[in-house]
Amino acid sequence: MKKPFGQSIQRVDRDAQFALNELKRQPDYPAIRLRALEKSESLFKSVGSQLPKPALPSQERLDCAIKSMDIWAGAYTGLIANLADQENYLKVLAGLRLHAWKLYSGMTGIEPLPYNQAWVAIRDRSAHWQKESLRRLVPPQAPLPDQTVSEPHGLPFTEPAHSAGQPAEGSKKAPPSSAASAQQGKSLDDFDSEAARTSAVADYIERWTCSEAALARTAIVDSADLSKWKKGSLPSGSDKKARIENALRNNEPATPAGNRPKNS
């Protein structure tokens, strides 16, 4: 008898495949898929030999899984032309989200529990792409942010999983473009609501193509403290609160795993 989680994966995969079949009717699909495949191949060629074995959950696997989802989720936004397309996109995104989890969990087959920090990070990134899918339908009265993902981030649910694990977070990424730099110099008012704080973290992750854990390392706090900050539960005079906000306000570079700065 199949376990409920296995049945859920099968259902999500089936719905995602049906939805993608609908999106494939867009004339740009071949070009969009080709670009995504090339980015995915580049990713795994560059990191495949560095992936730890056996394939057990790790921060490196999580970073790679989120990058994997970014490639395909970002590519498929180019197939959204109307609300029906956007609804199909959300089903495809659900498939990508579960496959990101499988890429992270590796050979263990563990289930994504609601408060598992890795699953929270994957869900948060998925929420970013849900918003991006809606932006595709907003009238172009003002320029929309570039949807292009600058680095390869993974495999689509329709592709077989690579046997190699994930890349460790590399050296610090190059500073963001001038458009991203314009986000710097945030005022205190930019963090006055949970929505604003969550948006600031999402913007940082997008600019540096990193995880929340990388931001937490930059701010010299635990990931749990970052979650508390987003919810507004850190004390107003907390040093942790100040370090998180300074890291975001100054757009400090994301810190790779293993390179956490010392709290002097």
N, C-alpha and C positions, 0 to 999 in steps of 0.2 A: 504494500500500500504506500502510495507516494505521500511524503510529508507535505503539510500545507505550504511551507516555504518553497519547496520545489514546484508545487502547483502554481504558486504565485509567479515565480520566474517564468514558467512556461506561458502563462496567461499574458504577462507583460510583453514577453518576446513576440507572441503571436499578434497581439494588438499593435505592437510597434512595427512589425513587418507589414501588416495590412495598411497601416497609416503611411509608411514609406512608399508602398506601392502606389498610393494615391499621389504623393508628392513627386514621384518619378515622372508624372505626366508633364511636369514643367520642362520647357525646352532647354533650360540651363542645367538640368540635372547632370548630363554626362560631364560637362566641364567642371561643375562643382565637385562631383565625386572624384574626378581625376585629380584635382588639386589636393583634396583631402587625403587621398590614397598616397600621393607623393610625400605629403608632410608626415603621414603616419609611418611610411617606410623609412624616411629619413630619421625619424625619432628612434625607431627600434634598431636601425643599423648603427646608430651612434652610441646607443647605450646597452645594447644586447649583451656584450661581453662583460659589462660591469655589473650586471644584475646578480644579487646574492642568491646562492643556492644552499639549501632548498628554498623554494618560494614560500616564505612565511610573511605574514603581515609586518610592515615596517613603515616608517615615515617616508622612506624612499619610494616604496611601492605606492603609497597614497599620493605622493606628489605626481608620480607618473600616471596614475589612474585619472587624476583630475586633469592633467594635461591631455590625456587621451580623450576624455569627454569634451574638452574644449575644442579640439580639432574638428570633431564631427558635429557637435552642437553648433559651433560657429559656422561651419560650412552649410549646414542645412537651413540656417535662417535665410539663406539666399533663395530658398524655394517657397517662401511665404509671400503670397500675393493677395490673400483675402483671409477672412476670419475662419473659413473652413480649413484652409491650409494651416493656420495657426493652431487650430484644435488638433489636426493630425500631427503637427510638429510636437505638441506636448506629449502625445503618445510615444513618438520616436524618442523624445527626451527621457521619458520614463525608462525605456529600454537602455539607453546610454547610461543612465544613472545606475541601474542594476549591474550593468557590465563593468562599470567603473568599480563597483564594490567587489565584484568577482576578481578583477585584476588586482585589487588591493589585498583581498583575503587569501589569494593564492591557493595553495593545495589544502588549506584547512577547511574550506567550505562553511565557515561560520556565518551565521545569519546577521543581518544589519539590525541591531537593536536601537530603539529610539534615542538613547542617551550615549551611544557609542560615539566618541569624538570624531573618529574617522568618517562614520556615516553622516554625522552632522556637517562635516566639512564638504562631503560630496553633495549633500542636499542643499547646502548654502550655495555652492557653485551652480547647481541645477536651477536654483531660484534666480540667479543672475541671468541665465539663458532664457528663462521664462519671460523675464522683463524685456530682454532684447528681442524676443519674438513678437512681443506686443508693440515695441517701438517700430517694427517694420510696417505697421499699419497706421502709424501716426502721420497725419498730413505733413508734408515737408515744408512747414512754415519756417523752421529753423534747421540748421545742419544737424544731422544725427551722428552719434559717435561711430567711428570706423568699426565695422563688424569683423574685420580681418584678424585672425589670430596669428601673431608673429612667430610663434614657435609651435612645432608639432606636439600634439597632446594625446594621441591614443587611437584606439581601434573602434569602429562602429560595431553595434551588436550583430550586424550581418557578417562580420569578419571573424575567422577563428582567432582565439586568443593566442598571443605569442607565448612560447614556453619560457622565454627569458623573463626575468622579473622587471623591476623598474630602475630607472636611473637614480642614483643618489643626487641630492640637490648639489648643483655644481657651484662654481665660484659665483660671487655676486654678479647679478646681471648688470648690463650697461644702464646708465640713467635713462629715464623715459624720455619720449619725444617732447618737443616744445609744447604740444597740445596738452600732454600729461603734466608738464612742468607748470602749466598755468593753474593747475589744481592746488599748487603749493600755497603756503601762507594763509591757511585757513584761520578764521577767527574762532573765538570761544563759542560763539553762537552756532557754529556748524555742528556742534556735538550736543545740542540742547534737547534732543529727542532720541528715542530708541531707533526710529526710522532713519534719522540723520546719521547716527553712529553706525548702524548696519550698512548704510549706503557708503559711508567713508571707508569702511573695511573692504567692501566689495570693490570700490574704486581702486584701492591700494593693491588688492590681489590681482586685479586686471592689469594694472600698470606694470607690476613687477612679475606677472605670470608666476605666482607663487601660491602657497597655502596660508591659512590663518596661523598655522604653527610657525611659519617663517616670520610673520609679523610679530608674533609673541616673542620669538627669540630676539628680534631687533629691539623690542621694548623691554627686554629682560624681565618678562613675566611668564607665568604658566598660561597654557591655553585656556584653563578654567577661569583665570583672572580676566582674560580677554572677553570671554563669554559674559562674565559678570559686568564688565564695563559696558558692553553693548546693551545689556538690560538695565543699566543705570544703578546697579547695586553696589558699586565700589564707593567708599566714602569720598566726600568732596575734596578732602585734603590728602587723599591717598597718593603716595609716591608712584604706585603702580598706575593709577589713573593719569597722572601727569606724564609718565614715560610713554604710555600708549598714545596719548593725544599729541605729544611732541613728535613721536615717530610718524604719525599720520600728517600732522601739520607741516612738518619739514620734509615729508616724502623721503624718509631715510631708507636706504637700500635694504631689501629683504635679506635676512641672514640664513645661509644654508645650514642644513643639519650638521651638527658636529662643530659649528663655528659660533656657538652662542657667546655673545660678548659678556665679559665679566662685569658684575655690579660693583663698581668701585665706591 
